[in-house]
Amino acid sequence: MPIPAFLRAPVRVLSAPFQRPDPLVATLLIVAAFFVLGLCRIGIPSKMMFDEIHYVPAARRLIELTRRLNPEHPLLGKEMIAIGMRLFGDNTFGWRFPNLVLGSIGLWAGARAMWWSSGSRRVSLLFAFLLATDFIWFILSRIAMLDMAMAATLALGLWQWSLSVRPHFADRRGGRRHLILAGLFFGLSLGGKWNGAPLMVVPGLLFAWQRAVALDLPGLSRPRHWRAAPRAIARWLFATRAGPVRGVCLAEAALWLGLWPALIYLATFAPAFFYNVQPMTLGGLLPWQQYMLKLQDSVVKPHRYMSHWWQWILNLRPIWFLYEHIDGAQRGILMIGNPFSMLAGLPALAWCAWKGWKGDALSALIVVLYVLSLIFWAINGKPVQFYYHYELAACFLMAALALMLGRWWDGGLKWPGRSVVLVTAMVFIGFYPIISGGPLPGKKGYLDYTWLNSWR
C-alpha cells in the first residue's frame, strides 16, 4: 500500500537515521531495550545473593571509610556499588543499578568498537544483539559484583582503540586523544578486576608491529641491512609520519597504552588512603598488589558450582545465583550462557581462525582475544573458578558469530543470520524468567530449564 503524500516527508525524516551506513540509532534502540529488560525486577531478590555478600559490605566500608574489607580485589567495582548506594540508598536497587548502567554502556561501546573495526552495519548490529542476549552479560549487569565494572570499561577501551587506528577518523579527529582515552579505560578495567590484563598487551603490540610494517622494518632481517639496524630502530621508536596513528610515535604510544593505564589503575585505590584503620600508603601501594594476588590464590575450598575452563566452552556447568521461595514466589537466577548462541559461536570461531590464517586481520584479532581471555583462567592456577569467568571470552565468541553471519549477510546469504537471530531471541525469551528472578510455577520449576543434569 503506497504511503499517502502528506506522510511521505515525516516517514523520510524518521527512517533516514536507519538508512545511514552507521547503525547509531539502531544500536541505541538495542541498548535501550537491554536497559529496560534489565531494569525489570532488578530489586529482586530483596536480599543479597551469591557474591553480593562480599561486595556489598565492602562498598559499605568504602562509604564509611572505616577499614579494608574484601582486600583481594581492586576497588573500582566496589566504588561503583558504593556510588549507587549513596544515590539510591542501601537497598537492592542501589546495589545493582550501577552495574546495569555499566552493562548498557559496555554494550554500546562493544557495538561501536565492532562498527569501527568491521565497517559493516550488519556485523555491528548482530554483535550488539548477540551480546545482549548471551545471558552472561545480562545477568552480570543485574547483580552487585565486580565483573561488569571490569568488562564495560574494557569495552570502552577497545572502542577508543578502534577509533584511534581508523585512518580517516583518526586523521580528522585526532588519534592521540583516542589512544589516551583507551589507556584511561584499560586502567579502569584493571581497577575493576584483573581479568582483562592479558588482552591489554594486544593494542601496544599491534601498534609496534603496524608501525614496523609502515616503515618497512621487517626487511632488516636481511644481512645487508644489519648495519642500518640502530637507525631503523630509532625511526621505529620516534617516527610519527606513519600508521597506525599518524602524529604519535611508538614511544608515546607506549606511554598511553602502558604507563598511563598503570597509573590510572593505581589511582582507583585513592579511597583506601583515607581509611580510619590501616590506611593505604604510597610505599605500601605496590606491595599490596602482591598481597592481593596471594589472597586470590589462597581460596582452595571446593565450591558446589566450581568448574573448569573447558566446561565453559561447552556450556556444561553453570551457577545458581539464586533458587528459593522469596518475594512471594519461587524464584531462580541461573548463570548460564545462551544454550543456542554459545554453541553456534564455536563453528564461527573456527571460521574466524580459518579467515585469519588466510590474512583477515579482524578475524585473527577476535580469535587471539578469545584465546587470551580463556587462557588467563586455563593457566593462572587459581583453584576455584566459576562459569561467569567466561564473560570476556564469551564476548569475543559472540563477535566471531556476528562477524561470520554479518559477512555472509553482506554477501547476499541472509538466511543464516536471520535464523540465528530468531532462535537466539526465542531462547532468550524462554529463559528470561530464570535469568531475571521471575516467578516460577513451583519448587521444581527449575526442571523446565535444566536440560542437562550438570545444569542442576
FENLINNOR-V159205 format. One record per backbone hydrogen bond with DSSP energy under -1.0 kcal/mol. CO is the residue of the C=O (numbers start at 1). NH is the residue of the N-H. If there is no record, write none. Layout:
BEGIN
((CO;NH) (CO;NH))
END
This chain:
BEGIN
((4;7) (7;11) (8;12) (9;13) (10;14) (11;15) (12;16) (16;19) (22;24) (23;27) (24;28) (25;29) (26;30) (27;31) (28;32) (29;33) (30;34) (31;35) (32;36) (33;37) (34;38) (35;39) (36;40) (39;42) (41;44) (49;52) (50;53) (51;54) (51;55) (52;56) (54;58) (55;59) (56;60) (57;61) (58;62) (59;63) (60;64) (61;65) (61;66) (65;276) (66;277) (70;73) (75;79) (76;80) (77;81) (78;82) (79;83) (80;84) (81;85) (82;86) (83;87) (84;88) (85;89) (89;91) (91;95) (92;96) (93;97) (96;100) (97;101) (98;102) (99;103) (100;104) (101;105) (102;106) (103;107) (104;108) (105;109) (106;110) (107;111) (108;112) (109;113) (110;114) (111;115) (112;116) (113;117) (114;118) (115;119) (120;124) (121;125) (122;126) (123;127) (124;128) (125;129) (126;130) (127;131) (128;132) (129;133) (131;134) (134;136) (134;338) (135;139) (136;140) (139;142) (143;145) (146;150) (147;151) (148;152) (149;153) (150;154) (151;155) (152;156) (153;157) (154;158) (155;159) (156;160) (157;161) (158;162) (159;163) (160;164) (161;165) (163;166) (166;170) (167;171) (169;173) (170;174) (175;179) (176;180) (177;181) (178;182) (179;183) (180;184) (181;185) (182;186) (183;187) (184;188) (185;189) (186;190) (187;191) (189;193) (191;76) (194;197) (196;200) (199;202) (201;205) (202;206) (203;207) (204;208) (205;209) (206;210) (207;211) (208;212) (209;213) (210;214) (211;215) (212;217) (213;216) (217;220) (218;221) (219;222) (222;225) (223;226) (226;229) (228;232) (229;233) (230;234) (231;235) (232;236) (233;237) (234;238) (235;239) (237;251) (240;242) (240;247) (245;248) (249;253) (250;254) (251;255) (252;256) (253;257) (254;258) (254;259) (255;260) (258;262) (259;263) (260;264) (261;265) (262;266) (263;267) (264;268) (266;269) (267;270) (269;272) (270;273) (271;274) (272;275) (272;280) (284;288) (287;291) (288;292) (289;293) (290;294) (291;295) (292;296) (293;297) (298;300) (303;306) (308;311) (308;312) (309;313) (311;316) (312;315) (319;335) (322;333) (324;331) (326;329) (329;326) (330;440) (331;324) (333;321) (333;322) (334;336) (335;319) (338;342) (340;344) (341;345) (343;346) (344;348) (345;349) (346;350) (347;351) (348;352) (349;353) (350;354) (351;355) (352;356) (353;357) (354;358) (355;360) (356;359) (360;364) (361;365) (362;366) (363;367) (364;368) (365;369) (366;370) (367;371) (368;372) (369;373) (370;374) (371;375) (372;376) (374;377) (374;378) (375;379) (385;307) (386;389) (387;390) (388;391) (390;394) (391;395) (392;396) (393;397) (394;398) (395;399) (396;400) (397;401) (398;402) (399;403) (400;404) (401;405) (402;406) (403;407) (404;408) (405;409) (406;410) (407;411) (408;413) (409;412) (412;414) (414;418) (415;419) (416;420) (417;421) (418;422) (419;423) (420;424) (421;425) (422;426) (423;427) (424;428) (425;429) (426;430) (427;431) (431;435) (433;438) (434;334) (442;445) (444;447) (445;448) (446;449) (446;450) (449;451) (452;455) (453;456))
END
